[in-house]
C-alpha cells in the first residue's frame, strides 16, 4: 500500500533545527455517520464515460476508509469494478436496483435519484 503524503503548511522545506515540528494541514479525521443517519442517493450516469453506464452513490459523509470499505462491499456483491473517491462511489454498469437493495440491507437510507 503506498504511503500517503501529508501537505505541509508554510514555506519550510528543510530545517536543521532538531526541535522543529512541521505543521500539517487537515490532520483531523472526520468521523463517519452511522448507516441509518446517512442519506445516500443512487444515480445512473452516462456522462464522461463514452456512452457507458455507471451507477453513482452520492452523499456519503465520513472518512475515506469507511467509504472504500462500503465500495468494496458493493463491488464484490455486484461482481463489477468501480472506485471510491471524493465522497462518492462509482460502480460500473447499470446495477442501481441491486445497489439500492444492498444499501438498504446494510442499514443505509438510500433512494433512487436522477431520472
C-alpha positions in Angstrom: 0.0 0.0 0.0 1.6 3.4 -1.0 2.4 5.9 1.7 0.1 8.9 1.8 2.0 12.2 1.7 0.7 15.0 4.0 0.7 18.5 2.8 3.0 20.7 4.9 1.6 24.2 5.6 4.1 27.1 5.3 7.2 27.6 3.2 9.7 25.4 5.2 11.2 22.7 3.1 14.0 21.6 5.3 15.1 22.6 8.8 18.4 21.9 10.6 16.7 22.6 14.0 16.3 19.2 15.7 13.3 20.6 17.7 11.4 21.9 14.7 8.0 20.4 14.2 6.2 20.7 10.9 2.6 21.9 10.8 0.4 19.6 8.7 -2.8 20.7 7.0 -6.0 18.8 7.5 -4.7 16.5 10.3 -8.2 16.0 11.7 -10.1 12.8 10.8 -13.8 13.1 10.2 -15.9 10.6 11.9 -18.4 8.7 9.8 -22.1 8.9 10.5 -24.0 5.8 11.4 -25.5 4.0 8.4 -29.1 4.8 9.5 -28.2 8.6 9.6 -26.6 8.5 6.1 -28.8 9.9 3.3 -27.4 8.3 0.1 -28.6 8.9 -3.4 -28.2 6.3 -6.2 -27.7 7.8 -9.7 -27.4 6.3 -13.1 -24.8 8.2 -15.1 -23.5 8.2 -18.7 -21.7 11.5 -18.8 -17.9 11.5 -19.4 -17.9 7.7 -19.9 -18.1 7.4 -23.7 -21.7 6.3 -23.5 -21.1 3.5 -21.0 -23.4 3.4 -17.9 -22.2 3.7 -14.4 -24.0 3.7 -11.0 -23.1 6.6 -8.7 -23.7 6.6 -5.0 -23.5 10.2 -3.6 -24.0 11.8 -0.2 -21.6 9.7 1.9 -20.5 11.6 5.0 -17.4 10.2 6.7 -13.7 9.2 6.3 -12.2 7.7 3.2 -11.5 4.3 4.9 -15.2 3.7 5.5 -16.1 4.9 2.0 -13.7 2.4 0.5 -15.0 -0.4 2.7 -18.5 0.3 1.5 -17.4 0.5 -2.1 -15.5 -2.8 -1.8 -18.7 -4.5 -0.4 -20.8 -3.1 -3.2 -18.3 -4.1 -5.9 -18.0 -7.7 -4.7 -21.7 -8.2 -4.3 -22.4 -6.8 -7.7 -19.5 -8.5 -9.4 -18.3 -5.4 -11.1 -15.5 -2.9 -10.9 -15.6 0.7 -9.6 -13.9 3.3 -7.5 -14.5 5.4 -4.4 -13.2 9.0 -4.0 -14.4 12.4 -3.0 -17.4 11.1 -1.1 -18.9 9.2 -3.9 -18.8 5.6 -5.2 -18.8 4.7 -8.8 -19.9 1.2 -9.8 -19.5 0.0 -13.4 -22.7 -0.9 -15.2 -26.5 -0.4 -14.6 -26.8 -2.1 -11.2 -28.8 0.7 -9.5 -31.6 -1.6 -8.2 -29.2 -4.2 -6.8 -27.1 -1.4 -5.1 -30.2 0.1 -3.7 -31.2 -3.3 -2.2 -27.7 -3.9 -0.8 -27.6 -0.4 0.8 -31.0 -0.9 2.5 -29.9 -4.3 3.8 -26.8 -2.7 5.3 -29.0 -0.2 7.1 -28.3 2.9 5.0 -31.1 5.3 3.9 -30.8 5.2 0.1 -33.1 6.5 -2.6 -33.1 6.5 -6.4 -32.3 9.9 -7.9 -31.9 11.4 -11.3 -34.4 10.1 -13.8 
